[in-house]
Amino acid sequence: MSVLEEYLSTDWASMTSQDWAGLIITVLVFFGMLITFALALRPSKRKEMEEQKYKILDDD
């Protein structure tokens, strides 16, 4: 094994329930954010996003 492979290796059998919960939550949040960004930043939404670009700077 190289040093990097040894550093990134995981002993799956010794993971506790908190480790598994943290892993599952992290993966779900990652994919949730990936889907959210993909939906929000798709090219068909470009005009809508450009209209709201400076909305926070406008004085009401």
CNS distance restraints for C-alpha pairs under 8 A (distance, minus, plus):
assign (resid   1 and name CA) (resid   5 and name CA) 5.93 0.50 0.50
assign (resid   1 and name CA) (resid   6 and name CA) 6.13 0.50 0.50
assign (resid   2 and name CA) (resid   6 and name CA) 6.18 0.50 0.50
assign (resid   3 and name CA) (resid   7 and name CA) 6.11 0.50 0.50
assign (resid   4 and name CA) (resid   8 and name CA) 6.19 0.50 0.50
assign (resid   5 and name CA) (resid   9 and name CA) 5.98 0.50 0.50
assign (resid  11 and name CA) (resid  15 and name CA) 7.03 0.50 0.50
assign (resid  15 and name CA) (resid  19 and name CA) 5.67 0.50 0.50
assign (resid  15 and name CA) (resid  20 and name CA) 6.70 0.50 0.50
assign (resid  16 and name CA) (resid  20 and name CA) 6.41 0.50 0.50
assign (resid  17 and name CA) (resid  21 and name CA) 6.08 0.50 0.50
assign (resid  18 and name CA) (resid  22 and name CA) 6.04 0.50 0.50
assign (resid  19 and name CA) (resid  23 and name CA) 6.12 0.50 0.50
assign (resid  20 and name CA) (resid  24 and name CA) 6.08 0.50 0.50
assign (resid  21 and name CA) (resid  25 and name CA) 6.08 0.50 0.50
assign (resid  22 and name CA) (resid  26 and name CA) 5.99 0.50 0.50
assign (resid  23 and name CA) (resid  27 and name CA) 6.18 0.50 0.50
assign (resid  24 and name CA) (resid  28 and name CA) 6.11 0.50 0.50
assign (resid  25 and name CA) (resid  29 and name CA) 6.04 0.50 0.50
assign (resid  26 and name CA) (resid  30 and name CA) 6.09 0.50 0.50
assign (resid  27 and name CA) (resid  31 and name CA) 6.26 0.50 0.50
assign (resid  28 and name CA) (resid  32 and name CA) 5.96 0.50 0.50
assign (resid  29 and name CA) (resid  33 and name CA) 6.04 0.50 0.50
assign (resid  30 and name CA) (resid  34 and name CA) 6.14 0.50 0.50
assign (resid  31 and name CA) (resid  35 and name CA) 6.11 0.50 0.50
assign (resid  32 and name CA) (resid  36 and name CA) 6.10 0.50 0.50
assign (resid  33 and name CA) (resid  37 and name CA) 6.01 0.50 0.50
assign (resid  34 and name CA) (resid  38 and name CA) 6.12 0.50 0.50
assign (resid  35 and name CA) (resid  39 and name CA) 6.15 0.50 0.50
assign (resid  36 and name CA) (resid  40 and name CA) 6.03 0.50 0.50
assign (resid  37 and name CA) (resid  41 and name CA) 5.76 0.50 0.50
assign (resid  38 and name CA) (resid  42 and name CA) 5.88 0.50 0.50
assign (resid  40 and name CA) (resid  45 and name CA) 6.86 0.50 0.50
assign (resid  41 and name CA) (resid  45 and name CA) 6.51 0.50 0.50
assign (resid  41 and name CA) (resid  46 and name CA) 7.11 0.50 0.50
assign (resid  42 and name CA) (resid  46 and name CA) 7.02 0.50 0.50
assign (resid  45 and name CA) (resid  49 and name CA) 6.20 0.50 0.50
assign (resid  46 and name CA) (resid  50 and name CA) 6.08 0.50 0.50
assign (resid  47 and name CA) (resid  51 and name CA) 6.30 0.50 0.50
assign (resid  48 and name CA) (resid  52 and name CA) 6.66 0.50 0.50
assign (resid  49 and name CA) (resid  53 and name CA) 6.14 0.50 0.50
assign (resid  51 and name CA) (resid  55 and name CA) 7.88 0.50 0.50
assign (resid  54 and name CA) (resid  58 and name CA) 6.68 0.50 0.50
